[in-house]
Amino acid sequence: MATERPLHGLLGRVAECRVVAELVTNVRSGTSQTLVVRGEPGIGKSALLGHLLDCAADSRLLRVAGAEYESELAYAGLHQLCGPLFPLLERLPAAQRAALDTAFGLSARGPADRFVVGLAVLALLAEAAEERSLLCVIDDAQWLDQESLVTLAFVARRLQAESVGLVFAVRQPEEVRELAGLPELLISGLRYADARALLDAAWPGRLDETIRDRIVAESRGNPLALLELPRGLTPAELAGGYHLPGSAPIATQIEQSFLRQVESLPPDTRRLMLTAAAEPMGDVALLWRAAAHLGLGFDAATPAQQEGLIELDAHVRFRHPLVRSAVYRAASRSDRRTVHAALTAAIDATADPDRHAWHLGHATSGLDESVAVQLEHSADRARARGGIAAAAAFLERAAELTPDPHRRGERALAAAQSRFDSGAFDAATALLASAATYPTNAHARATAARLQAQIAFRLNRGPTAPPALLAAAQALTPHDPQAARETYLEALGATIYAGRLQPPHSPQALAHAAHTALTTTPTTSNTPAIATAAASGAPATAPATAPATPGTRATAPATAPATPGAAAAPATTPATASGGPATPTASAAPSSTTSGLPAAPASSIPTSSSQPPAPAPPPPSTASSGGLRPTDLLLDGLATRITDGYVAAVPPLRQALEGFADADETDVLRWFWLPWLVAGDIWDDAKWHDLSTRAVSLCRESGALTHLPLALGYRAVVHLHAGEFAAASALTAEGDLISKVTGGAPVNYPPMLLAAWRGIEPEDLMTSFRPDLEDVASRGEARWIGGLGYVNAVLHNALGRYDVALAAARQACEYDDLGIYGFTLVELIEAASRSGAHDEAAAALRIVRERTSAAGTDWALGVQAWSRALLSNGPTAETLYQESIDRLQQTRIPIHLGRVRLLYGEWLRRANRRTDARHQLQAAHDQFSDLGADAYAERARRELLAAGGSPHRRHEPTRGLLTSQESQIARLARQGLSNPEIGAELYLSRHTVDWHLRKVFAKLEITSRKQLSRLPLSRLESA
């Protein structure tokens, strides 16, 4: 078989060389590229990267290699990669420059959000590529510190038109989750003929034919194995006595080969190599300072250099990372401590305190409180830079060195918290187990119980999490009342996800305990929360007012007896895959009426598979009444919803929404999802809009990308109900992209609801979202059942398949999922009234009327009026339809206005008032057509034709021509944002924004932003 030897390349790597050559060509032409090169140790990844650098010799080149023993130092890899570009930092916006300064330890501001750092790095690379193309090579990416890896993965997913290439090399079988989904090139072993050619070239005439064939076969074409395994063998073994063990992995065999070579070196040389292996920054000057402390001279390096095992030029470089790992792993603990001590002595503790502490920690044997304190300080500095994983590593070592058992347990608990915050749940669990073996006080044990419950909730959102969080809240109450109340909110949040799967009594017990905590524990003003509310004059219940009669408006919320089984209560984690149109809450068991409709079950909102924001201790913000924190007001309202029902909960929940209107940034970022859901549940469209708008704004400004997808999803739902489908689609696309960048689960309820309103075929709906629904179901989340039922009810009502819509709504209404339940009852009333199930519709109407009267908003009373109209006749029905239109015209919910016009038009047609019917049906048809609500538009078209009308033809030739990202950029440009501002909003470079805008102008056949501002929003709809 012929060997593959490219004219300019690597033996046996023709296809691989072609891939990297194409990458370099594309980058030179202005298209950014990303590639992840994967393969086992020694397979040729580094050689291919070297070939890549040779091909790109005329580009600007940056290179960094991860080191196995440096993954604890936050942003170390990124600092090395970007160091040559520091002169360009002054070109970045102030906020981005400040984020990099903080991450690199150049300033002592607050913690740098890693995604603001990512945007800064993206902008820095784009600036560097202004003059000539830029190629960044990251070898052994699996060993980069977590902060650097996350940042570079973020940048890799945002590169588009900057002339930047980003190439990672990852060792198999390591799984690097951060790089999942990026373009890959898998490097496999050489073909037999190429492997033989390489072996013959490296060992000409020295190998027995049989031994050669055996080495080729058992090396499985691994080039480094072919080159290194024969080293150190005796002539007799090379001539025929060599046996290659087939049971050990290739990487282990290569390490053993390197180790045999190292063991043949003089003792001083081996010690110098161990020192170099222990300090992965590759600082030659530091190495020689440490060598001097060990009594080693420059000649100690000569034997290793002669064997080609190490290079000492501008940087320390080993022949292969396996040489470094072989040297370090084979050393005794005593020898490792000795070289770490020498490195500690060689590092200026003032200039580089964290690296000094890191080596000191590894140089210390036994227990040493002073060293543990230094490591603890390093953890604080790492956290201040945004290096949560690094902080955890420092704290772990600090705990190991702590002599006092109590203090050791506290540090282990702190390390567990940091591991949890960084998403390392297994490591956090192990540290909690370690902390439990040491004597700690009751406060620490309660904190540990809370953390254990939070981990359990992150891993499984089923019915076991709420009781665990409840127990933790009760344990915290005597020691930290504020943390206890927050934990009660977390427990209520867990009930949202568990939904109908939890025991009926569980939400009630939780709500009663939360109320007890509010009435017996002090707030920030050292006064019990409920007592504070009472002192401030906050109403305990809403003033009673009779329900609005047909044609009149209710002037105040009405209080009615709590519906049997009523309940609700959301928590401290964002909604997931079913993240519904309104709120989640906890609840009591559903009790069925004779019509089969539950009287008023309990709560929880559709969720979005995204992970909830990690709780971080926030500075307390207080509401305007009595110094009560918004979260306390929220806890009171949600607990009331469970214990006393919806009507009784409206006043305290409304007060909580007012509190969050003035809440500080920290509280909003941590809890925004919950008051937003509450606003929807009590039909407050103004607060619904304001909360989602502020949440998106704060997430963007602070770079809180872990929270941003959920905020975008909620804002998308608001846009959807405002009839702004293009905006909703753009935001859901942005949120999905950010979820991929951050590794979070996507927020899938908003796009699912949008698809239903657009009239997707039911089979396509299930096909498109089945994986997401299966994912949330596998984690024990029951809220998706209500969310999916509501979505199907909307879709099938639009299609006129009322029996299917009724079945879907029935299933959803078996449990009072907060926010979903009220919305779904409205769909149920329409479906039941059109299916002849009048008793069922009347039972649902009683609940809707009670709740919407209590809410008292135009949205609520408009929905009530149209629901009552469906079950009324004659003048009463007409008066109610007209009232509904009148009220909904005052709201931000035009899609419901369209629904009422459609229903009113259908009623008029059936009353043989064809002229009046055509007016309403044409208005509904035009509105739904403009929005892209195709199924409702088609239903209106059919009714209009039946009424003797002729639907207006509405032709928009450019609708759907733009991609989702182009639509986002066009909308922001239309609002007057500059390219850099759009880039900051969407986490793109200004070069990419400019590139997309040129495409937008071409597709829309315009030439300026002024023309763009004159286009209707519907023309910016994405495909």
N, C-alpha and C positions, 0 to 999 in steps of 0.2 A: 504494500500500500504506500503511495507517495506521501511524503510529509508536506505539511502546509507551512511554507516559509514566505510571508509577504515581503515585498521588496523593501518596505520600510515598516517594520513591526516586530512582532513576537512570534516565535516558533509555535505553530499550531493554533494561533489565535486570529485567524483571518476575519472571521465574523465579528469577534469582539472588537478588533481594531477598527473595523468598518463603523461600528456603532459609535465609538468615541470620536472618530474622525468626523462623522456626521454631526455630532453634538458640537464640536468645535466650530464647524462651518456655520451652523445655525446661530451660535452665539455671536460670531463675527458679523453676521448679517443683521443683527439687532433683535433676534428672538431669544429670550431667556430659556434656559434648559435646566432640568434637574434629572439626576440619575443616581440610583442606588445600586452599587455593585456588590453582589453577595457571593460568598463562597467559603469553603472550609479553610482553616489555617494552611498557608503554604500553597494554595491553589493558583496564586498568581495575581491577586487583587492589586497588591502594591506595584508589581511590575506593570500592570495595565495602567495604573494611575501615572506611573513614570512615563509610559508611552504617551499618555494623554497630555502630560505637561510638555513633552517634546513637540507634539503636534501644535500646541498652543504657545509656542515660544514667543510669538509676537504679541500675545495678550498679556495683560497684567495678571500675575499669578499669586495666589495666597494659598498657604498649605498649613494644616495642623493635623496632628495625630493624637487620638485619645490614648490615655495611659491607664492601665488597670488600677493603679494605686493612687490615682489623683481624682477619682470621680467624686470625692467628698468636697472639693473646693469649688464653690459656686462661681460660675461664669469664667472659670480658668481657661477652658478651650476657646471660648468666644474672645476673650482678651488676647490670646495668642494670635488668633486668626485676624482680628481687626486692628491689632497694634500698628501695622504699617499705614493704616488709613487714618490714624488719629489727627493728622494735620487737616483733614477734611471735616472734622466735627463741627467747626464753626459755621459750616454751611447748613447745618440741620436746624429745624425749628427749636426754640428754646426748650420746650417740654421734652422733646426727644433727646436733645443733648443732655439735659439734666438726668434723664432716665439712664443713659449710658454711663454718665459720671458716677451715679449711685451704684449701678451694677458692678462697675469696675473698681469701686472703693475709692474713687477720686473725690467724692464729696459725701457728706453725712446727712443727706436728706432722709425723708421717710422711705419705706420700702418701695423699690422700683417694681411696678407691675411688669411681669415678664413679657406681656404682649405689647406694651409701650416700648420696651426694649427691642422687641422683635420688629416693630415698625421703624424704630430708629436704625436698626441694622439694615433693614431693607432700603431705607433712604440712603444710608451711608454707602452701601454697595452700588446703588444706582448712581450716586455722585461719582464714585470711583470709576464707573464705566462710561462716564461722559466722554473722556478723551479717547479711550480704547477699550475694547472688550475685556471683561474681567472673568477669570476662572478661579473658583474656590474649590480646593480638594480637601476632604475630611477623611483621613484614614482611621481605621479602627473606631468608627463612630460609636460602636456599642460601649466604649469605655469613656466617652465624653461625660462630663458632669451633666446632671439632668437639666439644669437651667440652660446650659449652652445648647444641648441637644433639642430641647423644646423650642428654643428661639430659632435655631437654624431650620428646624422642621416647619415652623411657621413661615419663615422667609421663603423656603422652597415652594410652599403652596401659593405664595402671593406673587412670585416672579412671573412676568409675562413679556414685557417689551423693554427690558433694561439693558440688554447685551451682557447678561450675567449668567455664568454657568455654575451650578452647584452640584458637586459629585461626592457622594458618600461611599465609603467602603465598609461593609459590615461582615463580621465573621459569622459563619454558620456553625452551629445551629442556633446562635443567639437570636432572640426575637426582640426587635427594637420597635415597640408599638408606635412610637412617635413618627416613624418613617413609613408606616403602613399606608399602602395605596399610592405611593409615589412610583414613577417609572422605574423598573428594575432590569438589571442584567445579571443573570445567574451564571457564574463561572464554574464549569465542571472540569473534570480531569482531561488531560491530553489523550488523544487517540493513541492506540498502541504504537503505530509507526513513529509518531512525533515523540512519544515518551522514550522509545529506544534511541532515537536520534539525539535527544537531549542527554540521556545517560552516556551514550558513546562519546559525545562531545566533552562531557565533564570528566569521564574516566576512560580515556582512550587506551585500549590494549591491556587494561588491568583487571578486567572482570571475566570470569569463566562464563561461557555461553549459558549454562544452566542457571547460574546465579543471576546473570543479567535478566533472563526471562522471569525469574522469580521476583526480583526487585520490581520490575516493570508491572507485573501482575498484581503484586500485593501493595504497591504504592497507589494503585488505582489512578495512575496518571497525574498524581500530585507533583508538580515540578520541584517544590522545595524538598519533598521526601526523596525524589530521585537524586537531587544534588547533595543532600545532607546525610542520608542514612548510611551511605558507604564510608563516611568520614570516621576516622578513629578505629576502623576495623583492621585486623592484622592481615598481612599478605596472604596467609593461609586461608583466612575466611573469605577474602576477596577472590581467591583462586578456586574456591569450591566448598569451603567449610562453613559458609555464612548461612544462617537461617533467620529469616525475618518473621518474628512472631505476628501472627495474623489476628490475634485477639484484641490487642491494644488499639485504641483510636490512632489515626495518623498523627494528629496533633501531639499526642502523648509520645509517640515514637520519635517525632522530630525533636521535641523537647529533650528527650533522653539522649538523642544524638548530640544536640548542642551541649547538654550537660557533660557528656563525656569529654567533649572538646575543652570545656571550661575547666574541668577537674584536672586536665593535664597542664594547666598554667601554673606559674609560681603563686604562692600564697598572697603576696602583696598585690599581684594583678587581680586575683579573684576578689580580694577585699575592695579594690578600686571599682571593679565591675559591680559589686554588690552596692556600693555607695551610689554609683550612677543609676542602678536599677531602682533604688529607693527614692530618688529625686527625679520624677518624670518630666520636669519642666525643661530638661536639656540644657540647663545653664552651666556652661563650661567653667566660668569663673567661680561659681558656687561649688562645683565639684572639686576644683583644686583647693579652695579654702577648706573644705571639709577634709580633703586628703591630707592637708597639712596638719590638721588636728589629729589625724590617725598616724602621722609620721610617715606618710607615703610621699615619694618623690615623683617627678614627671616620668622617670624611667619605668615606673610600675605599669604604665599603659602600653609600653612597646610590645610585649608579647601578644596581647589581645589585638592590637592593631595589625601586627604582622599576620595573625590568623584571620583577619578580616571580620572579627566578631564585633568590633566597636570602632566608631570614628569620632574623633575629638577635634572638630573644626569650629565653625561658628556655633554649632550646637552639638550636644552629645547624641549620637545616633547608633543604635544597635543594628546589626545586620538584619535582624527580623525581630518583631515584638516577642516571638517565642524565646529568643535569647534572653531578653529581660525577665520574662516570667520564669524561665528555667533557673536563672541565677537567683532570683529572689525566693522562689519557693523552696529551693534546695538548701538555703541557708538556715542555720539554727536560729532559734529565737534570740539567743544571746548575741550572735553576730548581727542580726537585724537591729537589735537595740543599740549596739555599739555604733553602727553607721548612722542611725537616726540621731544619736546623741551628737555625733560629729557634725551632721547637717544642722542640728539645732544651734550648735555653737557658731556655725558659719553664717547664720542668718541674722540680720539686724532685726531684733524684736520690735523696735519702734517703727521701722520702715515697712515691715511685712509681718505683723503680729500673728496673722492667722496661719501662715505657712510655718512660722516658728512654733506656734502652739501645736500644730498638726504633727510635726516631727517630734516635738517634746512628748506628746502623748504616746507616740509609738516607741519612744526611747525609755519610757518609764516602766519599771517593773514594780510589782506590788501595788500598794495603795498610796496615794499622794493627793491630799486635798488642794494644795497650792496649784498643782498642775490641772486638777479638775476645774478649779476656778478659772484658770486661763482658757481652758477649752469652752467653758460656759460663756465667757465673754466673747470668744470667737463665734459661738453659736448666735449670740445676740447680734453681732455685726453681720453675720451671714443672713440672718432673717431681715435685718434692716436693709440689706441689698436686694432682698427678694429671693434669697437662696434658701428655701425652706428645706430641701433635701439635704443641703450641706449643713444646715443648723442641726438637723436630726443626727447626722453622723458625728458631729462634735459632741452633742449631748450624750450619745451612746457611749463614746469613749470616756466622757467625763463621769458618767455613772459607774463604769467599770473601775475607775480609779478612786472612787469616793470611799473613804474609810467608814464614815458614819452610816449605819444601816438606814436610818430615817431619811437622811439626805440623799442616799443612793436611790431609794425608792422614788423620791420626788423627781430626781433627774431622769430616771428611767421613764416616769410618767410624762415628763416634759418632752422627752425624745419620742415617746409614743404619739403625743399630740402632733409633733412636727411630721412624723411619718404619715399620720392620718391626713394632715393638711396637704401633704405632697401627693396623696393618692396611693401610698404604699400600705394597703390595708393589712396584708399578711405580716409585714414587718411591725406594724403598729400593734397587732394582736400579740405577737411574740414579746414585744417590749412590755405590754400590759401584764402578760403572764410573769415576766421577770419582776416587774414592780410589785406584783402581789406577794412575792416571796419575802419582801422586806416589811418591817413594821412601819406603818404610816398612820397618820391621824384620820379621823372620820371624814374630814373635808376632802382629803386626798383620795380616800376610798370612794367617796361619792362622785368625785370628778372622774375617777377611773371608770366607775360604773356608767357614767354618762357617755364617755368616749367609747366604751365597749358597745353600748346600745347604738350609738351613732354608726359605728362600723357595721353592726348587724343590719341596720336599716339601709346602709349603702349597698350591701351585698344582696339583701332580700327585702323587698318592700311589702312583705306579707303581714299577717296578723300578729306575728311574734314581736315586732318592733315596738308598737305602742306600749304594751305593759312594761317592757324593759326601760323605755324612756320615762314612763310614769314613776317607776321605782327609783330611778336616778334623780328625778325632780324632787321626790319626797325626801330622799337622802340629802340632797343639797340644801333644802329649805332652811335648816337651822344655821348653816354656815355661810351661805351666799344666796340670799333671797332673790336677787336680780337674776343670777344664773339659773336659779330654780324655776323662776317664771318663764325664762326663755326656753328652758327644757320642757316645760309644760306645752309651750307653743310647738316645739319640735315633736312632742308626742301627739298633739292634735294633728300636726302635719302627717305623721305616720298613719293616723287613722284615715286620712284622705286617700292614701294609696291603698290601704288594706280594704277600705270600702265595705262591701257587702260580705266579705269573707271573714270578718272579725266577729267574735261573739256579741250578741245583741247588747249585753250589759256593759261591754268594755268602754264605749264612748261615754256613757253616763257616768261611770265610775271616774273616768279621767276628768270630765267636766266638773264634777263635784269637788274633786281634789284641787283642781285649778282655782275654783271659786274660794275654797278654803284658804289656799295660799294667798290669794288676793286680799282676803279680809283679815288675815292674821299676820302677814309679813310686811315690813315697812318698804315703802318706795324710796326714791332718792331723797324725799323730804322727811324720811323716818316716820311716816304716817302710813297705816295700812291703806292699800290701794283703793279699796271700795269706800273706806271712810273718807279718803281724799276726794273721791268723786262726789260723794254725798255733800261734803263741805263746800265743794265748788258749785253746788246746785245742779249737777248733772242729773237729768231725769232718769229714773229707774225704768220707766216704761213710757211708751208713746202716748200722747193724749188721744183719747178715744174720739173718733169722728165717724159718722155714718158713711157707709160706702157711697160713692158718687152714683146718682141716679142718671138714667139716660138723658143725654143732652146737657148735663151739668158737670161741673168740675169739683172734685174733692179739694178742699182747701188745706187739709192737714192729714197726716198719716192716721189711719184708723187702727185702733188696737182691737184685736179679736181674741177670743180664747185660743190658747195654743192647740194646734191640731194634734190629735193623739199620735204619739211616736215622733213628733217633730224633733229635729236636731240638726246640728251642724258644727263644724269646727275644723278649719284648715290648720296648717303647720308651718314649720320653718324650712321647707324645701320646695323648689319650684315644681310646677306641674310637669308631667311627662307626656309620653306618646299620646295621651288623650287630652292634653292640656286644654280644657274646654273653653267655651265661649264666655264663661263667667267663672264662678268660684268653686273651690273644693271646700269641704268641711267634714267634720266627723259626724257620727250620728247614732241614733238608736235603731232598734230593729224595725223593719217595715211591718205595718199591720194592714192587712188587706181589707177593703170594704166589700160589700156584697157585689159591687160591679166588677170586682177583680182589680180595681185600682188601689194602690197603697194609700193609706190615709195621709201620711206625711213621714216618710222614712228619714234616714239620716244622711250624712254628707261626705263628700270627697270629690275633687274635680278631675276631669280627664287630664292625664299627665302626658309629658313629653319625654321619652326615654332619657332625657338629659339628666346628668347628675345634679343633685341639689347643691347650691353654693355652700362651701365649707364654712361652718360657723367660726367667726373670729370675734374675740371680745371687743364690742364696739363701745365708744364713749356714749353714755346715755344722752339721748335727746328727749325733751319733755314736751308734752302737749300743753296747750294754752290753759287748760283747766286744772287748777290745783297741783301743778308740777307733775302731773301723771304722764309717764312715758307712753308714746303711741302704742308700743308693743303691749303694755299693760291694758290699755283700752281695748286693743284687739283681742287679747286673751279673754277679757271679761265678756266682750260681745260674742265671741265664738262659743265660749262655755255656756253662755245664756242660750244660744241657739240650740244647743243640745239639751239643756235641762228644761227650758221653758218654751221653746219653740221659736219659729221664725219671727212672728209678730213682736214678741217681747225683745228679740235681739236687734231689731232694726235701729232703735235709738242709740244703744251703745256702739253698734257697728258704724253708724253714721258719725258718731263722735270720734271713733278711731280713725275714720277716713279724714276727718278734719285735722286730726293730730298728725297724720302722715303728710298732709299738704305742707306742713311746716317742719317736718322732720329733717334731721341733718343727713348729710350724704351717706354716712356709714350705715345708718338705720335703713335708708331707702334701698341702698345696694343689697343689703342683707335680706330684707323682708319684702321688697316691692311686690313680689308675685302674689303675696297673700292679700294685702288690701286691694290689689287690682281685682282679684277674684271676688272679693267681698263687694266691690263696687258693681260688678256685673250682677251679682246675686240679688242686690237690692235695687237693680234697675237704675243706677245712677250713671247715666252716660257721660256727664261732665267729668266726674271723678275718674271714670273708666278711661276717658281720653287723657286727662291730665296726668294720671299716675303712669300710664304707659309711655307718654311722651317724656316725662321727667326721667323715668327709668332708663330709656334708651339714651337720652342725653348724658346722664351721669355715667352710664357704662362706657359710652364712647369717650367722654372726657377723661375718665380715669383709666381707660384701657382694660376694663374688667371683662375680658373676653369670655371668662368662664360663665358670667351671668348674662352677657349680651345676647346669645341665641334665644334665651327664654324671653328677655325683654323685647327683642325683635318679633318673636312669635306672638306675644300679647299685643304688641302694637299692630301687627298684621291683622289680628282679629278685629281690632278697632277700625282699621282701614276697611276691612271687609264689610263691616256693618255700616260704614259710612259710604259704601258703594264704590270704594276706590280699590278695585280688584288689582289694577296694575301695581299700585303701591304695595298692596298686601303680598302679591307674588314676588316682588323684588325683595321685600324684607324676609320672606321665608327662604328665598334662595340664598340671601346673605347669611342668615342664621345657619342654614345647612352647611354652607362652606366653612363658616367659623367653627362649627362643631367638628368638622373633619380636621381642621387645623389643630384644634385643642385636644382632640381625642375624645370629646364628649359625645354622648348619645344625642341624636337629632331631636328637635322639638317637632313632632310630626302631627300633632292635632291641628294646628292652623292650616297647613297645606291640605290635610284631609277634608276639613270643613270647606275650604276654598274650592276644592275639587267638586264637592257636593253642590255648592251653589252654582258652579259653572255647568252642572248637569252631566258630569262624567257618567259613563255607563256603569251600572252597579257591579258588573263582573270585573271591570277594569279597576274600580275602587278597591275591591278586595285583593285583586292581584297586586296592585301597586303598594298597598300598605300592609299586606299580610306579614312580611318579615318583622315589621315594627310591632304589630299587635302580638305576634308570637313572642317577641322579646319581652314586652312588658308583662305578658301573662306568665312567662317563665319565672319572673322575679316576684310573683305573687301579687301584682298590682291588679286590683279589681275595678279601679276607676275607669279603665278603658272600656268596660262593658257599657257603662252609661254613656260615655263619649261616643262610642261607635253607634249605639242605639239612636242617639240624637242626630248624628250625621246621616244615618240611613233614613231617619224620619224626614229630615229636610229634603233629601234627594228624592225619595219616593213620593212625597207630597208634590214636589215640583213636576214629577213625571206623571202625576195623576194616578199612581198605583196606591190607592189609599189603604187597601187591606194590608199591603206589605209595610207601609208607613206605620199603620196602627200596631202591627206586631212588633216592629222595632221600638216604637215609643213605649209600648207596654213593658218590654224587657228593661229598657232604661229606667222606667219609673218604678221598678221594684225596689229601688233604693234611692234615698234622697242625696245623690251626689251634688254637693253644693255648686250652684251655678248651672249645672247640667239639668237638674231636676225641673227647675222653673221653666227653662227654655223648652224642655221636652214636653212638658204638660201642654204648652201652647200648640205644639205640633200634634200632640195626641188629640186635642179637641177638634182640630180641623179633620184629621184622619177619621176619627170616630164619627163625627157628624156626617161625613160623606160616605161612611160605610154602614150607616144605620144603627150604630151602637150609641144611641142617644143617652141612655142612662150612664154609660161610661163617660161620655163627653160631659154630662152634667156634673158628675162627681169630680172630674178634673177641674171644671170651671169653678166649683166652690173653693177649691184650694187656690187656684190662680186669683180669684177675686179677693180672697182674704189676704193673700201675700201682696198683690199689687196695690191694694188699698192701703196697706201698712207702709209700703214703699213711697207711694204718693207722688212719684215723679211723672212728668208727661210721658216718658217712655213706658213706665209701668201702667199708667191709666190708659194710654193708647192701646197697649197690648190687651188690657182687660176689656176695653170697649169692643175691639174686633173679635175677641173670643166670645163675648156675650152676644154679639151680633150673629155669629154663626148658629146660635141656638135660639134666636128670636125670629119673629115674623113681623110683617107689615111695617107700620111707621116706627115701631120700636127698633127694629133691625136697622132701618135706614138712618135713624137718628144716631145709633151707636156707630155705624160705619163712618158717618160724617164727623162724629166726635173723634174717632180714632185718627182719621186723616188730619183733623185740625191739631190734635195733640202731637202726632208724630212729625208734623211739619216743624214743630218747635224743637226737635231733637237732632242729634247727630246720627240717627239711624235710618237713613233713607231706604235701605233694602226692606225694612218692615213697612215703610210707607208704600213701596211698590207692591208688597204682599197685600196690603189692605185695599189698594185700588183694584188689584186683580180680583180679590174676593167680592168686593162691592160691585164690580162690573159683572161678575158671574151672577150675583144675586139679582142685579137689575135685568139681565138678559132673561133669567128664569121668571121674572115678574113681567115679561113682555114689554119692558121699557128699553127698546133696542137703541134708540138714539142716545139716551143717557148712558146706556151700557157701553156703547162704542167710545164715548168720551173717556170713561175710566179705563177701559181695556186698551185703548190706544196709548194712553199715558203710561200704563203699566208696561205695555209691550216696548215702547220707546225707551223707557228707563232700563228695563232688563236687557234690552239689546245693547244699549250704550255700555252697560256694566260688563257684559259678557256672561250674564246669567242665562245661559242658552236654554236650559230646560224650562225655567219659568217664562222666558220669552216665547218659547214654543207653545207653552200652555196658554199664554195670553193671545198668541196668534190664532190658535184654534178657536178660542172663545170669540175673538173678534170677527173671524170669518162666520161663525155661527150667528153672530149678531148683525150680519149683513155688512160688515166693514171690510176694508182692504188695508192690511198693514202697510205702513210706509216702508219703502225700501231704504235701508240705511247702509251705504257702501263706504267702507274705510279700507282703501287698498293697502295701506301700510300697517294695519293692525297685525301684530304678531310677528313682524319682521325682526324685531330686536331680540337679542339674547337677554337672559335675566340680568346679567351684569351690565350690559349696555343700557337696559331699561333703568336700573338703579342710577347709573352715572348720568343719564339724560335727565332724570327727574331732579337730581341734585344740581346739575348745571342750570336747569330751568329755574331753580330757586335762587340762583345768583351766586352759588359757591364757586370759588376759584379751583383750578386743578389741584393745587396742594391741599386745599381744604377738603375737596372730595376724596383725595387720597387718604387723608387722616380719618375721614368718616368710614371709609370702606377698607382701610388697611391695605392700600395699594400705593405704589410709587406714583409720583406725578407723571412720569413717562408713560406708565401704563394707562393712566386716566386720559392723557392726551391721545394715545393710540386708539382707545375705545371711542373717544368723542369724534375723531375723524371718521371712524366707521359708522357711527350714529348719523352724522351729517350726510354721509353718502347714501345711507339707506332711506333716510327721510327726505332726501333731495332738498336740503337746506344748506346754507353756507355760514350761518352765524348763530350766536346764542340768542340774539334778539328774535330771530325767526323761531328758534326753539321755544322761547317763552310764550309765543303766540299760539302754539299748537295745543289742541285739547289733550288732556291727560290720557284719554283713551288711545291716542295714537302712539303712546309710549308703552303700550301693553307688550309684555314679552310673549314669545311663542309658547 
